[in-house]
Amino acid sequence: MTEHDDSASTLPRHTTPTWEVELLISGVAVFAMLQLPELLDNYILDWAPRLVDRWAKLLFVVYVYAKSAAIILAVTFVIHLLLRARWIALVGMLSIYPKGVDWDHFHLGPNAREFESKRLGRMEDAIDRADNRATMVFAMGVVLASILCVVTLVAATLISVAWMLEARFGLRANTMWVMWGVALVMLPYGIAMGVDKRFGARMAPGSFGTRVLRAVLGLYSKLGVGMANNPALALLSSHRGRRKTIVLIASIFMIATIAASTSYYIARNPDAYGSYDAFPDEDDVPSRSVDPAHYDDRRDPIRSPVAPYIQSAVVIGPYVQLIVPWVPDRDGPALDARCGTLPTEEQLKCYAEHVRPVTLDGKPIGPAFDIGEDARTSRPALIAMIDVRQLPQGRHVLGITLPQRGPHDDAPDADFIPFWR
C-alpha cells in the first residue's frame, strides 16, 4: 500500500502571504468602487448648476481627481480578481497534473517545442509569476489611488481657502489660482531636492545651508511627501527602475483623468456619441426641438441640462406652470445689471420684462414670476403660472429669453418649449 503524496495539493512554497487578504479586500471593495464613479457624477451634476462658472470649474478639478482615484481602484480590483482567479486556476490544475505540461502530446516541431517550453518554464515558476503579478497590480492600484486621494484633499483644501478669502476679502479665485497654489506649495521641496542632489555631498554637515536644507526636507517628509512615506512605491521604483515607474504612473494618471473627464462630458451630453451625423441639428431650428429637459414628467433632474420647463408636453389644465431655474452665472449678473437698484418686488417684474422676457407663439406675455424652487433638485427657481384657457387646440410654443454672459457668448438667444392643448 503506497502513501499518498500531499505535496501537490499544497500551495507553492513562495506564495505571497497576503493573497487571502488581497482577495478579501478586492472581493468586498470592487462593488463599492464600481458604484463610486456614478455617485461622484451625481454629486458634480447636482452641485455644478448651483455655482458660477469659475467655482464650477474649481469643483470640477476636485471631481476629476476623486473620480480618477475611484476609477483606478475599481479597475485595479477587477484586474486583481482576474489575476488571482488565474493564479488559483494554475494552482488547482497543477494539483491535478503534478507532472506539469506534457509537450509530447502537442505534436510540435523541435524548434516550436523548444521555444514554447523555455518560455513557459516550470509550472511552479509560472504560478509564482502569476502570484507576484497579482500582488504587484494590487499594490500599484492602491498606491496610485492613495496619491490621488492626497492630491484631491490638497486641491479641496486650497479651494476652501480660496472660498474663504473671496468671502472675506473679495479675492476672486479660479483654476489657475489652484494650479499656482499647488506649484508654490511644492516649489520649496523641489528646490531642496535639487540642491541636495547636486551639492549635498559637498555641503558642511553643520552649516547654515545644510540645516535649512534638512529642515525643508524634514518638514515635507512629515507632511507625507517622499518615498519613505510610500514604501510600496519605493520598493517598486528601486527594483523596476525609477524612470519606468514614473512613466507608468504618469500614463495611468493620464488615462484615468481622461476617462473621468470623458465620462462627465458624456453624462452632460448623452447624444454626443453615436452615428447621428445626418440627424437634424436642434440648434438650427430651436423652436422645433422637443427637448425632454423642458418637461417635468420627462426630464432627468440630475443629468438633464438646467433649462426652463413646464409640467408636460400636453397641457390639460387651465394653466401652464413655467419654472425657470436660477442660473447663477447668467441670471445673477443680468439681474444686477438691469434691476439691481430696485426693491425686491419690482425686481421680479423687471426680471420678467428685461432679463427673461417670455413669449407665447411669438407674442410677449409678461408673466408674473413668484419665488420658488425646483421641487426635485431643491435648487432656487422662479415660477410663473400662464393662463392658456383661451388658446385653441393644437401646437403652441413658449419662448424664454436666455441672458448672455457677454459679447462672445455663443449660446442661443432663447429656450423654446413646444406644448400641445
C-alpha positions, 0 to 999 in steps of 0.5 A: 500500500503506497502513501499518498503524496500531499505535496501537490495539493499544497500551495507553492512554497513562495506564495505571497502571504497576503493573497487571502487578504488581497482577495478579501479586500478586492472581493468586498471593495470592487462593488463599492468602487464600481458604484463610486464613479456614478455617485461622484457624477451625481454629486458634480451634476447636482452641485455644478448648476448651483455655482458660477462658472469659475467655482464650477470649474474649481469643483470640477478639478476636485471631481476629476481627481476623486473620480480618477482615484475611484476609477483606478481602484475599481479597475485595479480590483477587477484586474486583481480578481482576474489575476488571482482567479488565474493564479488559483486556476494554475494552482488547482490544475497543477494539483491535478497534473503534478507532472506539469505540461506534457509537450509530447502530446502537442505534436510540435516541431523541435524548434516550436517545442523548444521555444514554447517550453523555455518560455513557459518554464516550470509550472511552479515558476509560472504560478509564482509569476502569476502570484507576484503579478497579482500582488504587484497590480494590487499594490500599484492600484492602491498606491496610485489611488492613495496619491490621488486621494492626497492630491484631491484633499490638497486641491479641496483644501486650497479651494476652501481657502480660496472660498474663504478669502473671496468671502472675506476679502473679495479675492476672486479665485479660479483654476489657475489660482489652484494650479499656482497654489499647488506649484508654490506649495511644492516649489520649496521641496523641489528646490531642496531636492535639487540642491541636495542632489547636486551639492549635498555631498559637498555641503558642511554637515553643520552649516547654515545651508545644510540645516535649512536644507534638512529642515525643508526636507524634514518638514515635507517628509512629515507632511507625507511627501517622499518615498519613505512615506510610500514604501510600496512605491519605493520598493517598486521604483528601486527594483523596476527602475525609477524612470519606468515607474514614473512613466507608468504612473504618469500614463495611468494618471493620464488615462484615468483623468481622461476617462473621468473627464470623458465620462462627465462630458458624456453624462452632460451630453448623452447624444454626443456619441453615436452615428447621428451625423445626418440627424437634424441639428436642434440648434438650427431650428430651436423652436422645433426641438422637443427637448425632454429637459423642458418637461417635468414628467420627462426630464432627468433632474440630475443629468438633464441640462438646467433649462426652463420647463413646464409640467408636460408636453400636453397641457390639460389644465387651465394653466401652464406652470413655467419654472425657470431655474436660477442660473447663477452665472447668467441670471445673477449678473443680468439681474444686477445689471438691469434691476439691481437698484430696485426693491425686491418686488419690482425686481421680479417684474423687471426680471420678467420684462428685461432679463427673461422676457417670455413669449407665447407663439411669438407674442410677449406675455409678461408673466408674473414670476413668484419665488420658488424652487425646483421641487426635485433638485431643491435648487432656487427657481422662479415660477410663473403660472400662464393662463392658456384657457383661451388658446385653441387646440393644437401646437403652441410654443413658449419662448424664454429669453436666455441672458448672455454672459457677454459679447462672445457668448455663443449660446442661443438667444432663447429656450423654446418649449413646444406644448400641445392643448 
